[in-house]
């Protein structure tokens, strides 16, 4: 079950819009919606066409061990398959960053596992489809946990250009451990990200939860976010929070703790945010798939962008 992320007036009198993503709720004054939506729509895309992609088929086998749920095992298998697909096509090292937390769900102690594949400046998995998904019993081993056999057909798109070592971005937060106290958004902790760039840059901030990506900024209140070397900026900034927009955390029913990732993408020129450039649900809500996010990224040349990531933990109070 996924959480619901909603646009809410500070008064709490009306829910304006909802969409299924992991952790974040935005509180937004209704009077600002129309004018700021129009402002967001006029951002000019500066994304260029990516290089030709290659399809490859990859099989992964992952055991149901260490307290993992079936869903967590599948998530691990998918991420490992994507990493292997990129390695095969581009021939370079693929890094994986992992963070694990433990928590109680429905009275049972379980491990929460999140894995994010970093593709080493070479290519990204931009589409994938399941060819085979089957649970098998371990052979010649009594009592061994079942094994998920997953085969994916993956499209890998090479990156464009060469990275500029002098162009970078740093991402932080006031706190990376946030508490959900109840269903009322105002009772829960809020995310306040801190961003700084080596040169003036336009910032897109997203939250990644499994296969879902939610565009936090730019948004309807702040259609353009600019960072630079002169000082660290906050997202949302103090004025935005003062008028009523907060990024507050929540969790799905039955989940007591979960890892998330904040990702800041800095670009030298304004680039239409991927949610705003999407179609259907992505266009209307700012939520898109990880594949769609990767497709957006590979359209931006490496020398025109820099990326920073930050793991956060969202935990429900007992």
N, C-alpha and C positions, 0 to 999 in steps of 0.2 A: 504494500500500500504506500502511495506517495503522499507527501504533505501537500497542503494547499497554500499557495502564495497569493496574496490578495492586495489589490490597491484599496486603501481604506481612508476615508475622511478622518481627520483627527477626532471629530466628535463621535465617531463610531456609529453614526446613524444609518449608514448604508454601505453595502459592499458593492464596489463598482465593477470589478473584474477579478477573475480567479484563473489560475493555471497550475498544472501539476509539476512543481519542482521541489527538490529537497528541503531547503531550509529557510528561505528569506521571505519576509513580508515587508511591503512598502506602504507607509502611511502617507497619503497625498491629498492636499486640499483640492476639492472639486473645482473651484473657480479657476484654477490654473490649467486645467486639462486641455481645453480646446486650443488656446494660443500656443502652448508649449508643444503640443502635438504637431501643429503646423510648422513650428520652428525646427523640430526634429526632422521633418520630412524634407526640408530644403538642403540638408547636408549632401554635398556632392561626393559620389563615390570616386575613389582614386585607386581602385583595385584593378590590377592588370591580369591578362589571361595567363593561366598557369601552363606549365609544360605538359606534354602528353603523358598520360598515366599508363600504368601497367597492372594487369590483374594477376594474382597468384593465389594458389590454394594451399592452406596451411592446416595441419591437424595438431591439436593439443590434448593431452591427457592429464587430468587433475583429480586427485583423490579427495574424498569427503572426509577430511581429517581435521584435527586441532580445533574442534568445536565450530567449524564453519557450517553455515547453512548452504543448501543447494544453490540458492541465488548468489551467494558469495563465491562459491566454487565456479559457477558459470562466469561471473564477472572476471575472476582471475584468468580463466581459460581464454576469454575474449581478449583481454589486454595482452596476454602472452602471445596469442596468435597474431595480433596486430603488430606487435614488436618484431616478431619473426618475419612477417611479411615484408616489413620495411627493410629489415636486414638483408633479406634475399634480393630485393630489387635494387637497393642502393649500395650494398656491399660495405656498409660502415657499421660501427658500433651503435647499439641502441641502449640507452640507459633507462632503468626503471627506478622510480622512487616509491618507497612504501612507508606507510604509517599504520600502526595497529593500536587499537584501544580496546578495552574490555568494559562490559557493562551488563546490567541485568535487563532482560526482556521477558515479560510474562513470567517473572519469577525464576528464570533460568539464566545462569551465568554463561555468557557467550562472548566470543571475540568478534570485534568489528574490524574489517580489513578493507583498506582502500589502496588501490594501485594506480599510479598515473604514469603512462609511458611517455618518455621524452625522446623524441626522434632527433638524433644528433646532427642537426643542421643539414639534413639531406633529403628528407621526404616525410610525408604524412599519409596515414590511412584515411582516405577521403570517402570511401564507401565500403560496405561489406555486407555479405549475405550468408546465412547459414546453409551449409550443404548437408551436414549430418550432426545430430545431437542425440547421444545415446548413453545411458548409464549401464555400466558393465560390472559384474562381480569380479573381484580380483582372482586370478587363476592360481591354483596350487597354494592357497593361503587361507586357512580357515579363520573366520572372524575378521578378515581384512576389510576395510571400508570400501564401498563401491567407488568406481572411477568414472568420471565424466569424459566421454570421448566427443570432442567438438571439432568439426571441420568447418572453416570459414573460407569463403572466396572473397579476397580483399583487393580493393583498388588502391594502389600506392601512387601518389602524385609527387614528383620531385619538387623541391624548393627552387626558387628563382634567385639567381645572383649569389653574391658572397656577403657574409656578415661583416658589418662595420664594427670593429673592436672598440671604436671610440664612442659608439652610440649605445647607451644602456639605460636601464630603468631599475629602480629598487622599490620593493613593496613590503609594507609592514602593516601592523594593526595595533590599535590600543590594547587589545587582548586577543589571544588566539583560542581561548577557552571560554565559550559562551553558554549561558544557562537558559533553559526553557522552564519557566515556572508555571505555565498554564496556557489555556487557549486564547486568553486576551493578549493581543500583541504588545500592548504597552507594559505588560508585566515582565516581558522577556528582554534579555540583553540585546543590544544592537551592535552591528558591525560598523566600525569606523576605520576605514583603510587609510594608510598613509603612503604617499607616492612621491618619488623624486626622480628626475631624469637628468642625464648628463648634458642635454641641450633641450631647447624648447620643443615639446612634443605633445601630441594629442593622445589622450588616454582612453582606452576602452577597458572597463573592469567587468569581469564576469565571475560567476560562481559555478564550479563544476561539481556535480553530484552524479557519480556513475556515468551514465550515458546522456545525462541532461546538462545543458549549459544555459544559464540564465544571465542575460545582460543587465548588469546593475547600473552602469554608466557608459555612455551618456543615457539620459532618461528624459522624461517629459518636463521635469523641473530644470535640469541642467543639460541642455542639448549639446554642449561642448565643454570638455574638461581638458585643461592645459596644465602641464607640469614643466618644470625646468630646473636648472642647477642652483637657482638663487635661494631656494627653500623648499621644505616639504609641504605638500598640500594634503588636505583631508578629503575623503569621499565617503559620505556627503560632507560638505563643508559646514561651518558653524551657522552660516546664514540659512542654508537649506534646511538644516535641522531645526532652526528657530521657527521657520514658517510651516513646519509640520511633516517633513519627509524623513523617515528613519528606516534603516534596514534592520529589521528585527528577526530573530531566529525562531524556528519552530521545528518540530519533528513529527513524523507520522505516528499514528496510534500504534502502540506496541513496541516502538523503538526507543531505547533509553539513551543511546549514545551513537554518534556517527561522525566520521571524518569527512571533511569537505576540502575543496581547494579554491582559493582565490587566485585569479590570474589577471595580471595587468599587461595589456598590450599597448606599447607606445609606438606611435607612427609619426614620421616627420611632417606629413600633411594630413588634413582631415580625411578620414575614411568612414564611410557609412557603417554604423554598428551592425554586426551580423544579424541580430534580431530584427532591426529595422529594415534590413535588406532582404529578409526572408519572405516566405509566403505562408498563407494559412495561419496556423497556430503560432509559428515563430514571429511572423509579422505583427500579429495582434497582441502578443503577450511578452515578447522578448525571450521566450524559451525556444531552444533549438537542440538538435542532437549534437553529440560530440563529432560525428562525421561532418555535419554541416558547418560546425565551427572550424574544423580542420580545412574544409574546402575554402572557407573565407581566409584563413591564415595563409595558405599556399598561394593565394592570389596577390599577396603583398610581398614584394621583393625583400630578401633578407637585409639588404642595406637600408631599407626604409622602415624597419620595425625592430623592436626589442621587446623581450618578454621576461616577466618575473612571476614566480609562483610562491604561494604561501599556504601551508596546510593549517586548517583550523579544526577545532573539536567542538561539537555541539552536544550538550549533555542535559538530560532532564533531571530536575530535582526529584528526590525520592517522594 
